[in-house]
Structure formats: C-alpha cells, structure tokens
Amino acid sequence: LEEAAAEAGRIDAYIVPDMSRNTDILIAIAERTGKPILIMPPANGVGVTKNVAALRARGHEAYGFRSWADMKLHLEVMRIKKALANLKVLCVSRFGTTMTPSAGDNLISTDEATRRLGVRFVFANVHELVDQTHVGESGKNLTSPGKTGLNPSEEEFKEIEKMADELIEGADNCYMERDEVINSFRAHYTIRKMLEYFGCNAFTIPCPDICATRRLNEEHYTFCMNHSLLNEQGIPSACEYDIASVISLAILEAAGHSAAYMGNLTHSPYYVKEFGKIPFPYFYNMSGTCDTEFAKRVEEDTENTLFLQHSVGNRRMHGLEAERGKYDIRPYTGSGWGVTIRYDFNQDIGQPVTFCRIDPSCSKLFVARGTIVAGRGQDDNGCTLGVFIRVKDGRDFFYKQLSIGNHVPIVYGDYFETISELGRSLGLEVIRA
C-alpha cells in the first residue's frame, strides 16, 4: 500500500484486477491518493460490482468494465480529458469580449470552460502582437513603450527567411513572391514566441476585427498559414477568435492523433443543381466552374452533403507523425499577400471523418461523422479551400447544429463513440448526428 501510494504524483489512475475481497485496500488507496480506480476485465460480476459500488458510495471515482474494448474506450476518454485539462489558450483580441463580428456563436464564458473542462486562457492585445512581428529593439514598440517585447532579432529574422524558403521549396507550386511569404512567417514566428512566453499550447485571433483596422493591409500578412502550421504541430489554432473551435480542435486532435481542420459549414441545398456547375454564395471567391466529375460526386446526394470551408488546410491530416501531404502556396488577397496552404481534398475521397463542436454555453457537445466526397478551392485565392462531406442525414444534422454554431471542425477517422463517451464523462449534453 505504501509503495502504491508513493507513485500517486506521477500517475492518472490505478488499474487493479477483479477480485472480490480487496475492497478495504482499494478504499485505502483511493483515500490516500484521490486517483480513480479502474477494475480490469474479465469481470466475474462479483468483485467488480461490489468494489465499484463501495468506492462510489464513499465519493471516490471508480470504474468497472465487461470487456477490454470498453476499458480501452474509457482510457481514451481519460487521455482526452487530460489534454483538455492541460490546454492553455492564447487569445489575441482587439476588444475585451469573446464575441466578434464573425463568431457571435463563440463561448459566452471562458470561466465556464475552465470550470467544466479545465481549459485555461491568457489574453493579449492585437496591436501589441502586430508591433512585435517587426525586427526591433525590446521596449521600443509603439503600443507598449518600455515593455519587454518579443520582436525577432536580426539573427532570428534569418531563421524566418529560412522557414519561408523551406515552405516554398516543399510546395508543388508557389504562386506568391518570396517577400510576401516571409511576411506571413514574421507573424507565425512571433506567435510561436508568444505561446512559449505565456506557456500556452493553443491559439486564436480574430480576422474581421483586425481587417477593420487596416493594419493587415500595411503588414501584408494574414493568420491563415499560422493556423495551418500550428495545427500541424499539434497546437490547436482557430480562425476568427472562435474559442469554442479551439477547444473542439483540441478534442479532435487528441482523439485522432492528427491535425484537424475547421471551417464554415454550409448545407448543400444552397447549391444549384446544374450539371457541371455548382455556384457558390456571393462571398466566396470562385475562379471558375467545377469539373463534371466533381459535380457528379456532389450531386449524387446534395441533401446529405455538407461543405466545410476555410483556407487553413494542413499537411498532417493523416497523422501528426505521418508524412506531410502535397500542397500549393496561394495568397489570401487578390493583390498577392497572406499565405494560405492549399491542400487537395480530392485525393482523400472515401475518407471517413468525425465532426465535433462545443456549444456557446459549454454545456453541449455535438458529434457526427461523414465521408469525404470531393474537395474544391485548391486552385483559388481567398477563403475558398474546402471539402464536401456526406453525412447520414443532412436534415437531422442541420437542425441539431442550430444549437451548436457554425464552425464544426473535423478530423480524419471515426471517433464518434469516443467523443460521445467523452461528452458524457464531462457531464455535457451529447448531441449526436
């Protein structure tokens, strides 16, 4: 007992065999350590029910399992809960609110996310971040005079140039000038320094709020590439200051050991069924009509086909340790700045995916699954990159999504049951579609 309790500081749970006459020892371990007790299968129904009931009645966390598969699922859920409890999000905002022009369905309260999930938050100012993306002397930034800055040094700027060159060299095609790619890396490099400085492992920043200041027009970068690269590195990063999406990305990336992908989720009945041509809403920058084969795949079942779109594709969607996927580099703006990584989702037709999103009240968890049927936008500029995903029942999905919000990230693979069980374990209302 002394030896077991001595290990409590470095473990997450005790796993013990199913025995019927060790209740007193299990209670003692739970009292001393406060750690969950897991009773392994095969369960004979005598010891496991007796011991779990005895522990739970005394306020201790205890679980029993009928099969190894059940136990594996529970351990996966424990691991994702631990990832959330260790999540610390750097929120770079223009205003002191979670609501932005494009993310009105954001979390109402970050305190509630901390209470329910254990997620913590650090807040920084947009203008201070932008000032620090320039090579300069610490303490000389306009918005924070005298304050220690994270501005890259001349030596670090050489590293920024090297990172930009490596991204260009690795691309199948690059449709941007080298200097413009370097500009986007100035932002990414500074954000990485801020994450380290504040001890954070997740990130979000608003788009329209900063565009309204015209500072990005002067700096010649957007944050699209930054989100792509951070997600590739296992650091959940979301557009539009959508903190709910950051948490959802963290859940998916922990479940799938892969980089997740977020975007606006549009339901396909909005698309006109004209053979060989699928018009998009006016706010999409479309370079041309879709090819015939593409149209056929989407039109096979438009009622149950959704379109997920944001230009934050990444190269690690098949696994954080997997070989990087092929990509192009294209600008966000028509005038040629703001790096976006273009990934062709058409190469993943038939790939199962899992959707997930926390609702604004942080009391509901939405989970769904689907299959990739087509991709588009890999040859466009702007926020046009996207993937068509077929789900079981598009109508059911839509009416359930109304309680959740717009951005519903995906990860490759089927983790439907794992995330459903996670929601139940966290005490959230699980909405399945």
C-alpha positions as CSV (number, residue, x, y, z in Angstrom):
1,L,0.0,0.0,0.0
2,E,2.8,2.4,0.8
3,E,4.5,1.6,-2.5
4,A,1.4,2.1,-4.5
5,A,0.6,5.4,-2.8
6,A,4.1,6.7,-3.3
7,E,3.5,6.6,-7.1
8,A,0.4,8.8,-7.0
9,G,2.1,12.0,-8.0
10,R,3.0,10.7,-11.5
11,I,0.0,8.6,-12.5
12,D,-3.5,9.2,-13.6
13,A,-5.3,6.1,-12.3
14,Y,-4.8,2.7,-10.6
15,I,-5.7,-0.4,-12.6
16,V,-6.4,-3.4,-10.5
17,P,-7.6,-7.0,-11.2
18,D,-11.2,-8.1,-10.5
19,M,-11.0,-9.6,-7.0
20,S,-13.9,-9.8,-4.5
21,R,-12.1,-9.4,-1.2
22,N,-9.8,-6.4,-1.7
23,T,-12.3,-3.7,-1.0
24,D,-10.5,-2.4,2.0
25,I,-7.3,-2.0,0.2
26,L,-8.9,-0.2,-2.8
27,I,-10.7,2.2,-0.4
28,A,-7.4,2.9,1.3
29,I,-5.6,3.7,-2.0
30,A,-8.5,6.0,-3.1
31,E,-8.5,7.8,0.2
32,R,-4.7,8.3,0.2
33,T,-4.3,9.3,-3.4
34,G,-7.6,10.7,-4.7
35,K,-6.9,8.9,-8.0
36,P,-9.6,6.9,-10.0
37,I,-9.7,3.1,-9.5
38,L,-10.2,1.1,-12.7
39,I,-11.0,-2.6,-12.4
40,M,-9.8,-4.6,-15.4
41,P,-11.8,-7.2,-17.2
42,P,-12.7,-10.0,-17.4
43,A,-15.2,-9.2,-14.8
44,N,-16.8,-12.0,-12.9
45,G,-19.6,-9.7,-11.7
46,V,-18.9,-10.3,-8.0
47,G,-15.8,-8.3,-7.2
48,V,-16.2,-5.6,-9.8
49,T,-19.8,-4.6,-8.8
50,K,-19.0,-4.8,-5.1
51,N,-15.9,-2.7,-5.3
52,V,-17.1,0.0,-7.7
53,A,-20.2,0.4,-5.7
54,A,-18.3,0.6,-2.4
55,L,-15.9,3.2,-3.8
56,R,-18.5,5.4,-5.5
57,A,-20.7,5.4,-2.3
58,R,-17.7,6.9,-0.5
59,G,-17.3,9.6,-3.1
60,H,-14.4,8.1,-5.0
61,E,-14.0,7.8,-8.7
62,A,-14.2,4.1,-9.8
63,Y,-15.0,2.2,-12.9
64,G,-15.5,-1.4,-14.0
65,F,-15.5,-2.9,-17.4
66,R,-17.1,-6.0,-19.1
67,S,-14.5,-6.1,-21.9
68,W,-11.1,-4.8,-22.9
69,A,-12.7,-2.8,-25.6
70,D,-14.8,-0.9,-23.0
71,M,-11.7,-0.3,-20.9
72,K,-9.7,0.9,-23.9
73,L,-12.5,3.4,-24.7
74,H,-12.5,4.7,-21.2
75,L,-8.7,5.2,-21.2
76,E,-9.0,7.1,-24.5
77,V,-11.6,9.4,-22.9
78,M,-9.3,9.9,-19.8
79,R,-6.5,10.9,-22.1
80,I,-8.6,13.5,-24.0
81,K,-9.9,14.9,-20.7
82,K,-6.2,15.2,-19.6
83,A,-5.4,17.0,-22.8
84,L,-8.2,19.5,-22.2
85,A,-7.1,20.0,-18.6
86,N,-3.6,20.8,-19.9
87,L,-4.9,23.2,-22.6
88,K,-3.9,26.8,-22.2
89,V,-5.2,29.1,-25.0
90,L,-3.6,32.3,-26.1
91,C,-6.5,34.5,-27.1
92,V,-5.3,37.6,-29.0
93,S,-8.2,40.0,-29.2
94,R,-8.9,43.5,-30.3
95,F,-11.7,44.1,-27.8
96,G,-12.3,42.6,-24.4
97,T,-15.1,40.2,-25.3
98,T,-15.5,36.7,-26.7
99,M,-18.0,37.9,-29.3
100,T,-16.6,39.1,-32.6
101,P,-18.4,40.1,-35.9
102,S,-17.9,36.6,-37.3
103,A,-18.1,34.5,-34.2
104,G,-21.3,35.5,-32.4
105,D,-21.7,31.8,-31.5
106,N,-18.4,31.9,-29.5
107,L,-18.2,30.8,-25.9
108,I,-20.2,33.0,-23.6
109,S,-17.9,32.5,-20.7
110,T,-14.3,31.2,-20.7
111,D,-14.7,30.8,-16.9
112,E,-17.3,28.2,-17.6
113,A,-14.9,26.3,-19.9
114,T,-12.3,26.4,-17.1
115,R,-14.8,25.1,-14.6
116,R,-16.2,22.3,-16.8
117,L,-13.2,21.3,-18.9
118,G,-10.2,22.6,-17.1
119,V,-9.1,24.7,-20.1
120,R,-7.2,27.9,-19.1
121,F,-6.8,31.2,-21.0
122,V,-4.3,34.0,-21.5
123,F,-5.3,37.2,-23.2
124,A,-3.2,39.6,-25.3
125,N,-3.8,42.6,-27.5
126,V,-3.9,42.5,-31.3
127,H,-1.9,45.7,-31.7
128,E,0.8,44.6,-29.3
129,L,1.2,41.4,-31.3
130,V,1.4,43.2,-34.7
131,D,4.0,45.6,-33.4
132,Q,6.2,42.7,-32.2
133,T,6.3,41.0,-35.6
134,H,8.9,43.5,-36.7
135,V,12.6,43.3,-36.1
136,G,13.2,45.8,-33.4
137,E,14.6,46.7,-30.0
138,S,12.7,45.4,-27.0
139,G,10.9,48.2,-25.2
140,K,10.5,50.4,-28.4
141,N,7.1,49.2,-29.6
142,L,4.6,51.9,-30.2
143,T,1.7,50.3,-28.3
144,S,3.8,49.1,-25.4
145,P,6.6,51.6,-24.8
146,G,9.1,50.4,-22.2
147,K,7.6,47.0,-22.0
148,T,9.7,43.9,-22.8
149,G,8.9,42.9,-26.4
150,L,9.2,39.6,-28.3
151,N,10.3,41.2,-31.5
152,P,12.6,38.9,-33.6
153,S,16.2,39.9,-33.6
154,E,18.3,40.2,-36.8
155,E,19.6,36.7,-36.2
156,E,16.0,35.4,-35.7
157,F,14.9,37.1,-38.9
158,K,17.4,34.8,-40.8
159,E,15.6,31.9,-39.3
160,I,12.3,33.4,-40.5
161,E,13.7,33.6,-44.0
162,K,14.9,30.0,-43.8
163,M,11.4,28.8,-42.7
164,A,9.8,30.7,-45.6
165,D,12.3,29.2,-48.1
166,E,11.6,25.7,-46.8
167,L,7.9,26.1,-47.2
168,I,8.3,27.4,-50.8
169,E,10.7,24.6,-51.7
170,G,8.4,21.9,-50.3
171,A,5.4,23.1,-52.3
172,D,4.3,21.6,-55.6
173,N,3.6,25.2,-56.8
174,C,4.1,28.6,-55.2
175,Y,2.0,31.5,-56.5
176,M,3.5,34.1,-54.3
177,E,6.6,36.3,-54.1
178,R,9.2,35.2,-51.6
179,D,9.0,38.5,-49.6
180,E,5.2,38.0,-49.2
181,V,5.8,34.5,-47.8
182,I,8.4,36.0,-45.4
183,N,5.8,38.5,-44.2
184,S,3.4,35.7,-43.1
185,F,6.3,34.0,-41.3
186,R,7.0,37.1,-39.4
187,A,3.6,36.7,-37.8
188,H,4.0,33.0,-37.3
189,Y,7.4,33.3,-35.7
190,T,6.2,36.0,-33.2
191,I,3.1,34.0,-32.3
192,R,5.3,30.9,-31.5
193,K,7.4,33.2,-29.3
194,M,4.3,34.4,-27.5
195,L,3.0,30.9,-27.0
196,E,6.2,30.0,-25.3
197,Y,6.4,33.2,-23.3
198,F,2.9,32.7,-21.9
199,G,3.2,28.9,-21.5
200,C,0.3,28.3,-24.0
201,N,-0.4,25.4,-26.3
202,A,-3.4,26.7,-28.3
203,F,-4.1,29.9,-30.2
204,T,-6.9,32.0,-31.7
205,I,-7.1,35.5,-33.1
206,P,-10.0,37.5,-34.9
207,C,-9.9,38.1,-38.6
208,P,-12.5,40.8,-39.4
209,D,-11.7,42.8,-36.3
210,I,-8.1,43.2,-37.4
211,C,-9.0,43.7,-41.0
212,A,-11.2,46.7,-39.9
213,T,-8.1,48.4,-38.5
214,R,-6.3,48.1,-41.9
215,R,-3.2,47.0,-40.1
216,L,-3.0,43.8,-42.1
217,N,-3.1,45.8,-45.3
218,E,0.1,47.6,-44.1
219,E,1.7,44.4,-42.8
220,H,0.9,42.2,-45.8
221,Y,0.0,39.1,-43.9
222,T,-3.0,37.1,-42.7
223,F,-3.0,34.4,-40.0
224,C,-4.2,31.6,-42.3
225,M,-0.8,30.0,-42.6
226,N,-0.2,30.3,-38.9
227,H,-3.3,28.3,-38.1
228,S,-2.3,25.6,-40.6
229,L,1.3,25.3,-39.3
230,L,0.3,25.3,-35.6
231,N,-2.4,22.6,-36.1
232,E,0.3,20.5,-37.9
233,Q,2.4,20.8,-34.8
234,G,-0.4,19.6,-32.5
235,I,-1.2,23.1,-31.3
236,P,-4.9,23.8,-31.8
237,S,-5.3,27.1,-33.7
238,A,-8.6,28.6,-34.9
239,C,-9.7,31.4,-37.1
240,E,-12.0,34.3,-36.2
241,Y,-11.3,34.2,-32.5
242,D,-13.5,31.2,-32.2
243,I,-12.5,29.8,-28.8
244,A,-15.2,27.1,-29.0
245,S,-13.4,25.9,-32.1
246,V,-10.1,25.8,-30.4
247,I,-11.5,23.5,-27.7
248,S,-13.2,21.4,-30.4
249,L,-9.9,21.1,-32.4
250,A,-8.1,20.1,-29.2
251,I,-10.6,17.3,-28.7
252,L,-10.4,16.0,-32.2
253,E,-6.6,16.2,-32.4
254,A,-6.3,14.3,-29.1
255,A,-8.7,11.7,-30.3
256,G,-7.2,11.2,-33.8
257,H,-3.5,12.0,-33.2
258,S,-3.9,14.1,-36.3
259,A,-4.2,17.7,-37.3
260,A,-7.8,18.8,-37.5
261,Y,-9.5,21.2,-40.0
262,M,-12.0,23.8,-39.2
263,G,-14.3,26.0,-41.4
264,N,-17.7,27.4,-42.1
265,L,-20.2,24.6,-42.5
266,T,-22.7,25.2,-45.4
267,H,-25.5,22.8,-46.2
268,S,-25.6,21.8,-49.9
269,P,-29.3,22.6,-50.7
270,Y,-27.9,26.1,-51.1
271,Y,-26.1,24.9,-54.2
272,V,-27.9,25.0,-57.5
273,K,-28.0,21.5,-59.1
274,E,-26.9,22.4,-62.6
275,F,-24.8,19.7,-64.2
276,G,-21.1,20.6,-64.4
277,K,-21.6,23.9,-62.5
278,I,-22.1,24.5,-58.8
279,P,-22.5,28.2,-57.9
280,F,-21.3,29.3,-54.5
281,P,-22.6,32.0,-52.2
282,Y,-21.6,35.5,-53.2
283,F,-18.9,35.8,-50.5
284,Y,-16.8,33.0,-52.0
285,N,-14.1,34.0,-54.5
286,M,-14.6,31.4,-57.2
287,S,-12.2,31.3,-60.1
288,G,-14.4,29.2,-62.4
289,T,-16.9,26.4,-62.6
290,C,-16.4,22.9,-61.3
291,D,-15.4,20.0,-63.5
292,T,-18.0,17.4,-64.5
293,E,-16.7,14.6,-62.3
294,F,-16.7,16.8,-59.3
295,A,-20.3,17.9,-59.9
296,K,-21.4,14.2,-60.3
297,R,-19.9,13.3,-56.9
298,V,-21.6,16.1,-55.1
299,E,-24.9,15.9,-56.9
300,E,-25.3,12.2,-56.1
301,D,-26.9,13.2,-52.8
302,T,-26.9,17.0,-52.2
303,E,-29.5,16.7,-49.3
304,N,-26.9,14.9,-47.2
305,T,-23.7,16.6,-48.5
306,L,-22.2,19.5,-46.5
307,F,-19.4,21.9,-47.5
308,L,-16.7,22.8,-44.9
309,Q,-14.7,25.8,-46.0
310,H,-11.7,27.8,-44.7
311,S,-8.3,28.3,-46.2
312,V,-6.4,26.7,-43.4
313,G,-5.7,23.3,-44.9
314,N,-2.7,21.5,-43.5
315,R,-0.3,18.6,-44.4
316,R,-0.8,16.4,-41.3
317,M,-4.4,15.4,-41.5
318,H,-3.4,11.7,-41.9
319,G,-1.4,11.8,-38.6
320,L,0.9,14.1,-36.7
321,E,3.7,11.6,-37.3
322,A,2.7,10.8,-40.9
323,E,4.5,12.0,-44.0
324,R,3.4,15.5,-45.0
325,G,0.9,15.8,-47.7
326,K,1.4,17.6,-51.0
327,Y,0.4,21.3,-51.1
328,D,0.5,24.5,-53.0
329,I,1.0,28.1,-51.7
330,R,-1.5,30.7,-52.8
331,P,-2.3,34.2,-51.5
332,Y,-5.4,35.1,-49.5
333,T,-5.7,38.5,-51.1
334,G,-6.2,39.3,-54.8
335,S,-3.1,41.6,-54.6
336,G,-0.9,38.7,-53.6
337,W,-0.3,38.6,-49.9
338,G,-1.3,36.5,-47.0
339,V,0.0,32.9,-47.3
340,T,-2.6,30.0,-47.5
341,I,-1.6,26.4,-47.7
342,R,-3.7,24.7,-50.4
343,Y,-4.5,21.0,-49.9
344,D,-6.4,19.0,-52.5
345,F,-9.1,17.1,-50.6
346,N,-10.0,15.2,-53.8
347,Q,-7.1,12.9,-53.0
348,D,-9.0,11.8,-49.9
349,I,-12.3,10.8,-51.4
350,G,-13.9,8.0,-49.3
351,Q,-12.0,9.1,-46.2
352,P,-14.2,8.9,-43.0
353,V,-14.2,12.0,-40.8
354,T,-15.5,12.9,-37.4
355,F,-17.2,16.3,-36.6
356,C,-17.1,17.9,-33.2
357,R,-18.1,21.2,-31.5
358,I,-18.7,22.7,-28.1
359,D,-21.7,24.9,-27.9
360,P,-21.6,28.6,-26.7
361,S,-22.8,27.7,-23.2
362,C,-20.1,25.0,-22.9
363,S,-22.9,22.6,-21.8
364,K,-23.4,20.7,-25.0
365,L,-21.1,18.6,-27.2
366,F,-22.0,17.9,-30.8
367,V,-20.5,14.9,-32.6
368,A,-21.2,13.5,-36.0
369,R,-19.5,11.5,-38.7
370,G,-19.3,11.5,-42.5
371,T,-17.3,10.7,-45.6
372,I,-15.4,12.9,-48.0
373,V,-16.8,13.0,-51.5
374,A,-15.0,16.0,-53.1
375,G,-12.8,19.0,-52.5
376,R,-12.5,22.4,-54.1
377,G,-10.6,25.7,-53.8
378,Q,-7.1,24.3,-54.1
379,D,-6.7,26.4,-57.3
380,D,-8.2,29.6,-55.9
381,N,-7.1,32.6,-53.8
382,G,-9.1,33.9,-50.8
383,C,-11.0,31.9,-48.2
384,T,-12.1,29.3,-50.7
385,L,-10.5,26.0,-49.8
386,G,-13.0,23.4,-48.7
387,V,-14.2,19.8,-48.6
388,F,-17.6,18.2,-49.4
389,I,-18.6,15.7,-46.8
390,R,-21.6,13.3,-47.0
391,V,-23.4,12.6,-43.7
392,K,-26.1,10.1,-42.8
393,D,-29.0,12.6,-42.6
394,G,-28.3,16.2,-43.6
395,R,-31.6,17.5,-42.3
396,D,-31.1,15.9,-38.9
397,F,-27.5,17.3,-38.8
398,F,-28.7,20.9,-39.7
399,Y,-31.4,21.1,-37.0
400,K,-29.1,19.8,-34.4
401,Q,-26.3,22.1,-35.5
402,L,-28.7,25.1,-34.8
403,S,-28.0,24.6,-31.1
404,I,-24.2,24.4,-31.6
405,G,-22.9,27.0,-34.0
406,N,-21.2,27.5,-37.4
407,H,-17.7,26.2,-37.3
408,V,-17.7,22.4,-36.8
409,P,-14.1,21.1,-37.2
410,I,-13.3,17.6,-38.5
411,V,-10.5,15.1,-38.0
412,Y,-9.8,12.1,-40.3
413,G,-11.1,8.8,-38.8
414,D,-14.1,7.6,-36.9
415,Y,-14.0,8.7,-33.3
416,F,-17.8,9.1,-32.9
417,E,-18.2,6.8,-29.9
418,T,-15.0,8.0,-28.2
419,I,-16.2,11.7,-28.4
420,S,-19.7,10.7,-27.4
421,E,-18.4,9.0,-24.3
422,L,-16.1,12.0,-23.6
423,G,-19.1,14.3,-23.5
424,R,-21.0,12.0,-21.1
425,S,-17.9,11.8,-18.9
426,L,-17.6,15.5,-18.8
427,G,-21.3,15.9,-17.8
428,L,-22.2,17.6,-21.1
429,E,-25.3,17.0,-23.1
430,V,-24.2,15.0,-26.1
431,I,-25.9,15.7,-29.4
432,R,-25.3,13.0,-32.0
433,A,-26.0,13.3,-35.7
